Amino acid sequence: MEVLKNYINGSWIESKEQGTIDVVNPANQEVLAKVPYGEKTVEDAAMAIDAAAEALKEWRNVPVMRRVQPLYKLKTLIEENIDEIAKLITLECGKSYAESAAEMQRGIENIETACATPTLLQSEFSENVATGIDEFMIRQPIGVCACIAPFNFPGMIPFWFLPYALACGNSFILKPSEKVPLTMMKVFELIDQLDLPKGLINLVHGGKECVDKLLDDPQVKAISFVGSTPVARYIYQRGAANGKRVQAQGGAKNPVIVMPDADVDMAANIIADSVYGCAGQRCLAASNIIAIGDTNGAIKEALVEKAKSKVTGFGLDEGVDMGPVITAESKSRIENIIAQGVAEGAEVLLDGRNASISGFEHGNFLTPTILENVALDGEVINTEIFGPVMSLLNMDSIEQAVDFVNSNNFGNMACLFTSSGRNARTFRNQANAGNIGINIGVAAPMAQFPFSGWNDSFFGDLHGQGRHAIEFFTQTKVVIERWPKEWTRKF
Ligand code: NAD
């Protein structure tokens, strides 16, 4: 079985680490590859950091218009290979082929947005801040940047950072999730075709040891992390204590409110897609659904119907809406949370436990689950489940619902379904979340906007994507200049 190599200094090289863990197809437990995992991955990370530091010396002075040229080529290469990449995403991550291709398209859109870096990097200039004195601000690269990625979007999430870091004049190290390293292996085969300076973009495998090296080495200046909240908090604290710039995106628990004036059928359709898309393994998956007043009965009926219509199965099979969850441990964790909810008094309207998919009996499948009368202070309502589970709540007013939304520790997304502009305005103004959806179920910012988590969903200041990424991957330098008239020479 193949042990995955690292891509360091422009070459594919074997890890110093002998220990490995399996990369597993969650639909059938087939072992797809082995990925280096253990203490010696620190040595791999050290090599990648040195290579990136060396590459930086020249790259930072390459004109920005030339720095974006490889991105145009990379976009084309990914587009040409999107079918193969999407199939890889499905094989190692489980989601449906359509979801995998859509995820990669979001990655491409970030490459396209980063191609605007020459304009986005334009500086500010003030003439005569005092007589004969001009002042301006330039943005310079921050240095060696590292990204630590989660399992749930193996194709998209590295591109929230990589193209911007590169276009801004930095070098880059990617540590993909050990659960889904194959997608980026394919993408790095394409990156290898770009004729970039050696060491400019590197890929290292591993887990905590490898990450800690990236967090501790003084040559690394910026860390972009996406993953669960406990790890995001740790990454932020350790990276910041070492003087690095850190953006750490964490977990979520996303509420959706349905007003009595909402279009119930439209809302149910969109909410079911939000809860069950990617088998609920999205940081923007809707989870707690709050029906206001007497809309409860209608929305409940519509949601149960939509949930029942979802086809669960192997993501490469035709007509499948929902694949498995990532690991067997994850499946049993989700089943335990449902059981805990029931123990706390919840009623099960639709039970997705004990799912069995013909031909994939060993896969980590759950089918859509809906709970109601869930304890407000219980685990189901307050824990990120990261599985295809919906909790249905009923409240009296938008005010009560917004209080509930704002009592949550997370703040990744909150959505409202309504036909009233006034309700929409109140909600957008008062909800404590960084991404707001009005009649939208997955309020995922397009590449030109920041991915704006709040509270325990984000640690740091500048988010991924768009203009925020340009600011994150550069440091400002303010120059004040005086050129006295007396020095004017005649030629
Ligand atoms: P995770 O936190 O388990 O792992 C993320 C990365 O951190 C992996 O590369 C892993 O190797 C590394 N890691 C894990 N434990 C570590 C430790 N103790 N020290 C150092 N590094 C460590 O997350 P996951 O399970 O891969 O991803 C799912 C989570 O990511 C969910 O909570 C989801 O909400 C979140 N997520 C958030 C966003 C967002 O934008 N806020 C987007 C996608 C996913």
Residues whose N, C-alpha, C, O or C-beta is under 5 A from the ligand:
A	BS01	NAD	I148 A149 P150 F151 N152 K175 P176 S177 E178 G206 G207 K208 V211 V226 G227 S228 T229 V231 Q249 G250 G251 A252 C283 G453 S457
